[in-house]
């Protein structure tokens, strides 16, 4: 294993982590923005109003994106396991 290989593998891992977290983070951001605008318009400053919708949105995003996420993770893991003989040399 060379230094370039380790850096490339770390880069792939970080890219996959960011790609997999995007649906939940995006939904949380979108719901947070909508709730913030609603709070600014109505001047309601209740903390649970921001917390509960974000958690529900992230949960829905996880449920909807879970098959895609597992497919990506399994492909990455399968590629790592299949290439173990190449990594040893």
Buried (B, 14 or more C-beta within 10 A) or exposed (E): EEEEEEEEBEEEEEEBEEEBEEBBEBBBEEBBEEBEEEBEEEEEEEEEBBEEBBEEBBEBBEEEBEEEBEEBEEEBEEEEEEEEEEEEE
